[in-house]
Amino acid sequence: MSVRLLPFVLAPLVLAVTASSAQAAAPCGNTTMDQQINALMSRHDIAGMSVAVVDRGKLCASHYGVASRDTHATVDDNTLFEIGSVSKTFTSALAAWVHQQGDFAWQDTAASIEPDFAGHPVGEVSMVELATYTAGGFPLQFPEGVTSDNARDYYMAWQPEFAAGSQRLYSNPSIGLFGELAARSSGEPFNALMQKRVLPELGLAHTWLTVPDDQASHYAQGYNSDNEPVRVNPGAMDAQAYGIKTTALDMAEFLQANIDAQRQDNLMSKALLETQHGYAAVGDMLQGLGWESYALPVTVDTLKAGTTAEMALEPQPSRLLDTSGDPQPQRWYHKTGSTGGFGAYATFMPSREQGIVILANRNYPNGERAEAAWQILQSLQN
């Protein structure tokens, strides 16, 4: 299907989904978790954190500190956190769900969906290359001055730095365009497709692109490195790249759905399995759709090495893989995410039926998030 790509104006969405007023989960009662989280909060002056664990079909959640230093509201099951780039796993689930319905193929080019891209380098890039950051050198962030109104002009003028598929350079513009084109191939705007169809299909009633007024009291306040209160600002491809706000419990439900996908045969489960497949090899890491994964057993040093600034900011040699293979359950799947005032980490292991999400209303080093998750999940093996 060819769909004309309209200017990237991400207008506020009028939401039809109404969240229930409360969630409930048993506290985790995990000593290792308490030690790890309290140490992180002390070391980085984090106001509040929320942690949820899925373990062989059971879910628990523990909360720490406050959602706002001004109101002193404590973090609880309903507290909404910005999850930054963990949003890319939701964008990828949306795209894979659309792909499952036959609206595009992974090898389809951007120009096959947006005809105006024909004759420009961006038009030759495939959907899977956009999804795996291997299109040829899109930067981490849009250059200064690029907005939702003129993002299309940016893509039309883009020039690659590398041969497609040869280098992975982590990029919001790359996966942002992937999500936008996937939604357009279905004939629906990205925001509406995500909020009205994909998130409800996943059963996530407390996950939002735009937090509605009746949920605003649950929206945690973020804090920057100077302890100033901040929230994420709108920007080009913000919804696709870093726009999700959610609770630890909803994130845990999403992890459980990814784990259960190995045993389910519905359209969304098939889509989630597609996000777990390795589409590009980058050293020890396989780049999936949103998710990054490592073979089990994995060391904490390997996980920390995969979350460094170098991995995010510098091109890494990559090799595109066959897209027809099956995901491997014997892997550690994870994703980090940050905004100016929040830090998030999510991981799951299908073969062990375990996963954890750690949300905080302050940004702090990715490696420490991975290490805390690793330590907590290790404690469940004992």
N, C-alpha and C positions, 0 to 999 in steps of 0.2 A: 504494500500500500504506500502511495506517495502522499505525504501530507505537507502542506506549505508551513514552514516554520515561522511563526509570527514573532514579533519583537518579544524579548524575554522580560515581560512585565509580570512580576509575581504579585498580583493584587491580593489583599487579605481575603481569605476564603470564608464564606458564610457556611458555618458548619451545621450539618444535619445530624451528626452523631451526638448523642447525649451520654456523658459518662455517668455511671452510678456514683453515689456520693461517698462510698467507702470501699476500701479493700481490707483484707485481713490475712495475716500470715503468722504462724508461730515464730517466736524469736529463735535464733539459731543456737544460742547457748554454747558457742564454740570458743574455748579459751584462746586458741591460736588466733582466731579472727579478732577477738577483742584486743589482744596484744598488738597485732599488726596494725589495726585501724587506729588505736589510740596513739601508737608511735608515729604514724603518718600525720595525724592531726596535730600532735605536739611539734613535730619537726618542721612542718610547713604552715603552721598557724591556720589550719583549716577550720572553718566555723562548723560545718556539718557534713556528715557522710551517711550514705545508705548502702547496705550490702544485702544482696539476696543470693541464695544458693539453691540450685536444683541438684538433687542427689537421688538417683534411681527412682524418679517419679515423685519424690517428696520435695516440697518447697519450704524454705524458711527465710526470714528476713530480720536483720538487726539494724538499728538506727542509732546515730551518734550525733550529739551536738545540736546546733540550731540551724534552721533554714534562713533566719535573718537575725543579725545582731541588733537591729533596731527594735524589732517586735519581740524578740526572744522566743519566737515560735519554734518548737522542737521539731526535728525531722521525724516523720512518721511514714506509714505505708502509702499515704497519698501525696507525699512531697514530690513535686515535679522538678527535675533537673534538666538543664541543657546537656546533651550528650555529644555535641560537636560531630566529629567525623565518624563516630559509631553510626550516625545517620546513614552513612554510605551502605551499610548492610541492609537497611530498609529500602533504600533506592534500588539496590541490587535485587532484593526480593520482588519489588514491583516490576523491574525489567524482566526478570526470569518468569514471572507470572504472565506477563504479556507475551513473552517468547513462547511459553507453553501453549498459548492460544493461537500461535502461528502468524502473529502480526509482523514479525521480522525474524531474520536469521542472524546468528552471531557473526557471520562473515559479510553481512550486508554493509555497504558503505554508508557514510553519513549522507552522501549525495543521493542515495537511493531513497532516503526518507525526506531529505530537504533538497529538492532539485536546484535551488539557488546556490548550493555549495558546489555544484558541478563546475569543473575548471579551476577550482581552488584546492590547495593541498589538503585542507580539512575534509573536502568531499571524498578524498580517496581513502580516508582512514576507516577501518572497520569498527563495528560496534564492540567486538571483543577487545580490540586495541584501546579504544576509549576506556573501557571498563577496567582494564589492567594497567593503565597508565603507561602503555607502551606505544602510543600513537606517534611519537617522534619528538617529544620535548615540550609538552604543555607545562607551564610553571606551577608551583605549589598554589599560588594565589593569582588572581587576576591583576594585571598591572594597574597602577593608580589611575583613576579616571574612568575605568570600565564599570558600568552600572547595568542594572537589568534592562535599561532602555537601549543601551548601545552594545550589549554583549554580542549580538549577531554580527556587528561590524568587526569586532575583535576577532571572531572566529574566521570571518572571510579574509582577514588580512594576515592571519597566523602563518608563520613559516617554520617547518620542522628543523630541528637541529640534528636529529639522528635518523637512521633508517627505521621505519616502523617495525616494531617487534624486537629491536636489538637492545634497547635500554628501557628500564623502568624508572620513570621520574614521577613520584607521587604528586597528584595534581587535582585540585578542586575543579578547575575548568574542564579537565578531561572527563571525570566521572559525572560532573554536572551535565555536560552535553549528552553523555550516555543515557542518563536518566530522562532528560528532556526529550531526546529522540525516541526512546522506548515508549514513553507516554504518548507522544504525538503519533507514533505508528498505530496506536490503538484508537486514535481519534478523540482522546480526552486530554485536557490539561493536566500537568503533573500533579499540582496541589489537590485538585478534586479527585483524581484517581487514587492518590495515596490516602487522603483523609476519609473519603466516602466509601471506598471499595476495598483497598488493600488492608488497611489497619483493622477494619471490622472483620474482614475475612480471617485475619490472624487472631481475632478475639481480643484485641487490645483497646479497651475503652478509656484508658487514661494516657493516651499517647497522642501528641498534637504537633502540627506544624505551627499553627497560631493558637496560643492558649486562649480559650474562650473566657468571657467575663466571669462566668459562674465557677471557673476553676482557678481564677487569678490568685485567690488566697492561698492556694497550694504551691504556687510557683516560687521556688527558692530564690533568694537573692544571691547572685554571684559576687565574688570579690577578686579584684586584680592583685598584682604583686605589691601594690602600695596599700592594700586593704580598703580600696575605694569600691563602693558598690557599682556593679556593672551588669548589663544584660547584653545578649548578642544583638548586633545591628543588622538590619536588612542589607542584602547585597546581591550581586549577580550570582545566580545559581545557589542561593543560600538554602533553599528548601531541599535541593538534591544533594548538597554536599555536607551540610552541617546544621540543618534546621529543626531536627526533632527535639521535642521536650517530652520527658516520660518519667515514670516512677521505676524504682528498682524492681517492683513486683511485675510490672508489665514487661520490663526487659527480661526478667527471669522466665516469664511465659513465652517470650520470643525464643529464648535459648532452648526451652523445653520443646517448642515446636520444631526447632532445627534438629534436636536429638531424635524426636519421634518420627521425623521425616524418613528416617532409615526404614521404618516399619509401616508407613502409611502409603496409600495409593490414590490420594486425591490431588487435584491440580496444584494447590498451594504447596503441599509436601514435595511434589515433583519440582516445583520452582525452587524451594529451599535447598533441595539436593543439588540443583544446578549451581546455586551460589557457592556450594562447598567444593565443587570440582576445582582442581588446579589448572588454571589456564595459562600460567606463565611460571617458569622456574627462575627464581632469583636467589642464587646461593642455596642455603639450607631451606629457604622458605618457598612455598607455593602460593602464588597470588591467585585467590579465587575472585569471586564477585563480591567486593566489599571485604570479605573475610581473608585473613592471611593464615597459613597453617604450617605446622611442623610435625614431622613423624614422631610418634611416641616410641620409647620414652624420650622426653625432652628435658634438657637441663635448664635451670633458671638463667644461667649465663647466656644460653642460646636465645632465650626469649628476650632478655634485656638487650642483647646485641641487635635484635630485629626491630627494636623500638627506639633506636637512637635518632638524634637529629640528622646524622649522616644519611640514614635510610630514608628520611623524609625529604631532605633538601638536595641530595646529590644523586645524579643518575647512577643506576646499578645495572650491570650487564644482565640481560634477561634472554630467555628462550621461550617462544610460544609453544604450547603443547597442544596435542589433539583435543578438540572440544567434545569428543563423543564418549570419553571414558566415564567411569563411575567415580563418585566421591569415595574417599577412603575413611572409614570410621576410626581407624587407629591413628588419629591425628589430633593435635591441639589446635583448635581454631580460635583466633582472637582478633580483636580490633580495639585500638585506642581512639580517643576523641577528646578534643579540647576546644573551648571558646575562651574569650578573655577572662571569664570568671568561673569556669567550671572545668572539671577533669573527669573523664569516664573511661572505664575499661570493662570489656565483656569477653568471656571465653567459655568454650564448651568442648567436651570430648565425647563424641557419640558412643565409642566403644565402652567407655566407663559410665555412660549415662549421667555425667556430672557437668556442671557449669557454674559460673559465678559472675555477677555484675557488681562493680564497685563504682559508686557515683559520689562526687564531691562538689561543693560549691566554691572550689578554688582550683586553679590549674596547678599541677605539680608533676615532677618528672615521670615520664612514661615507664621507664625501667622499674621504678619503685612500685608502680601499679601492678606490673606483671609479676614482680617478686612477691608482693603481698598475696595476689591471687594464687600463685604457685604454692606458697607456704600453706595457705588455708586449705586448698584442695588436697595437698599432701597429707594434711592432718586427718582428712576423711578416710585415707587408706589405712590408717593405724587402728 
